Amino acid sequence: MMNILVEALQQLGLTSYEAKVLIALTRYGSGTVADIHALSGIPRSAVYGVLTKLKEKGIIEIQNTKPMRYKAIVPEQVIDRLKANYENAVETSLEQLERIYHAPDLSIDKDGVWTISGVKNVTDKIVQMLESAKEEIILASTYPSLDKATQTYPIMEVITEKLQKKVDEGLKVRITLSEHHIGKKTIHGAEVRVYSSEDSAHPLKGGIILIDDQELLIVTIKDESAPPNLIATWYNGKEQVSVFRHFIEVEWKASRPIEC
């Protein structure tokens, strides 16, 4: 039972030693450093440091006697303080991680290439890329086999929602659709064209998303699988992206514009 309580307090942000000292003070009311060492079982050399940390967390009180005595506040207040500290730590961590994630001009993995498998993983990557876009998004969804995946999984609904949001924010969005997608939900304000497989002897065999000339995702379908599975390759870096952009522009010029 004691081990379970120690583990639970650790999940709220205490160390093992801090949890044991808190439990000892809660059980016995108050104590000196010598008492705490004996009651908690932690090394005497660690007691002062632990008491300092618990005082900083606001869950023990100090009585200025000789020798000094330490007392835990009531359990309900202890949990309230720990919850508040935990929530502050969560908010701070999220804020800092978001700042790092969206920091510009990072030198790490400038020319990365990754393979992603599975509908959820591919969809999550697409959403992440769309949310990070700052200037331009190009989406080429011209391969008929993509219909097999979109009929099974509502990935295009998620993508459409994110694209519309980016258009509303003022980003330039260009979309190339296959003839199979005509009449389906479109993005108001985006520049949309329709590509016919008869327009070229070398149509692109998949779906492509390009973001700000910085990153690109090529999505393909395993036709033989049931339900169909998505496979994607992600490229990061202007040099690699520029190679694929050439083919995207060729398809764009071979497509006919439609009104959204």
N, C-alpha and C positions, 0 to 999 in steps of 0.2 A: 504493500500500500504506500509506504514511504517513497519507494522508487518511482511509483506512478506520479505522485505529487511533485517530486523533484523534476521529472521529465516534463510535466505540464507547466511548471514555473519556468523551465528553460525555454519552452516554446513561446512564453510571454516576454522573453528577453533577459532572464537571469542566467548567470553561470551556475554550474553545479554547486560551487562553494557558497554563492550568494543565496541559492535556494535553501541549502542546509542551514545556514545561519538564520534566515528568515523563519524557517520552520521551528528552529530551537527557541527563538525569541517569542514566537507566537504561542508555543506550548508552555514555556516557563515564565512568561511575563516580562522579565528583564534580566540583565546579567552583565557582569564585567567581562573584560577580554578573556580572563582566565576561565570564567564560567562558560563563555561561548565556545572556547576551545574544547572544553570538556564535554559540553552538551551536544555540539554539532559534529565533533569528530574531525574537523578540518585542522590542518597544521597551525600552530600558534603564530608562526611567522606570516601566515596569510590572513589572519583575522583582521588586522588593522586595515589592510587594503580592501577587504570585502566590506567592512563597516563603512568605509569612506564611500564606496560605490553605492551601497544601499541608501546612505544619507543623501547622495546626489540624486537618486531616483525618487526621493521623498517618501520612503516607506518605513523608515525607522526614525526614532527621536533619541536625542542624547541628553542625559541628565548630568549636569556639571557637578558631580560629586567626586570625592577621592576615595577609591579609584572611580573613574567615570563608568556610568552604567548606561546600557543601551536598551531601548524598548521598541517593539514593533507597533505600528499603528493598527487599528482594527482591520480585520480581514477584508471587509467590504471596501474600505478605502484603499487598501493595498491593491486589490484587483482593479479598482478604478484608475489608480495611478499607473499601474502596469499597462492597462489597456490604452490609456492616453499616450504613454511613452511609445508603445508598439505602433499605434496609428500614426504618430508623428514620424517614426522611423520609416514606415511604409510610404508615406507621402514624400518624404525627403528622398528616399531611394528611387521612387518612380520619377520624380522631377529630375534628379541627376542622371539617371539612365536615359531618359528621353532626351536630355540635353546632349549627352554623349552620342546617342544614336543618330540625332539629326544634325550633329556638328558638321559644317562644311569642310572641304579640302582635307579630308583624312588621307593619310599616306598609306594606311594599312590595306592590303588586298586590293590595290588599284586595278589590277588586271585579273581579277578572280573569275573562275569558271566553276560552276556547281551544277550537279545533276539532281533534280528533285522528282520524286515519284509519289503517286497517289493523288486522288482528287482533292482531298482536304489540304494536303501540303502545297500543292500547286496553287489552289485557290487562295490560300493564306499568303503566298508569295506575291500573287497578282495584286491582292488588296494592299499589301505592304508597299509595293512599288507605286501603285496609283496614289496612295496617301502621301508618298514622299515627293511626288512630282511638283515642280515649281514653275515650269514654263510651257512644256509641250508634252503631249501624249499621242502616240500613234498606235492604233490597234488594227491589225490585219487579221480578220477572222474569215478566211476564204475557203478553207478545206472542208468539203462536205462531211467528212468523218467527224468533225467537231460536233455536228448535230447529234450524233449518237450519245456523246457525253452530256450535252446540254439537255437532252430529253430525259436522261436518267438522273442528273444532278442539276439543281437550280443555280449553277455557277454564273450564268449570264445575268441573272437578276441582281446578284451581288455586284458584278462588274458594272452593269448599267447604272446602278445607284451611285457608285463611286465616281464614274465618269461624269454623270450629270452634276454632281457636286463640284467637280473640278471645273467644268464649263461655267457654272454659276460663279465660281471664284475668279473667272477671267482667264483661265488657261486655254491655250490653243489645243484643240482635240481633233485629230483626223482619224477617221474610221473607214476601213475597207471591208465590205461585207460580201459574202457569196450570194448568188441569186436565191439560195434557199432561205436566206434571212430577210428577204424583202417582205415588208408588211408586219414584221415583228417590232417590238418596242424599240424606239430609237432615242438618240440623245439630242434634245433640243439645244441648238446653238453650236453643235459640232458640225464639222465639214465631213460629209459622208459620201462615199462612192460605192458603186456595185461592180464587182468583178465577175466576169464570165469566164469559165474554163476554156471557152472557145476563142477567147481573145488572145491567147498566147499558147505556144507549144510547150512552155515551161512554167506552169502555174506553181505558186508556192504551196508546198504540201504540209500545211499546218497553220497554227495561229501564232502571231508575233505581237509582242508588246514592247514598245520602245519609249523610254522615259528620258527626256531632257538631253538626248545624245550621250547619256552617261551609262545607262544600263539597259539590258535587253533580255527578254525571255522568249524562248522558242518552245511552243507547246505542241506536242504530237500525241496521237492516239494509237493505242495498241488495238487494232481492228479485230484481232482474233479473240480478244478477251471478252467475257460476258459476266458482269457488266463491263463496259469499256473502261480502260484505265488511262489516266493522264500521265505523261512523262514530259518533263520540261528541262531545258538547259538554260542556265542563267549566266549572262556575260556582263562583266563590269569593266569599264575602261573605254575611253574615246576611240582608241585605235581599233579594238575588236568590234565595237559597235558600228563604226563607220563602214566596215566591210558589208555587214548585213543591211545597213541603211540603203545602200545602192540598190539592192534587190527590192526593198520595200518601195522605193521611189519608182522603179520600173513598173511594178504592179499598180501603183497609184496612177501613173500616167496612162496605163492601159485600161483603167476603170472609167465608168461613166458616172457623173455626179447625179445625186438625187436630192430632193428637198426634204428637210426634217421638219 
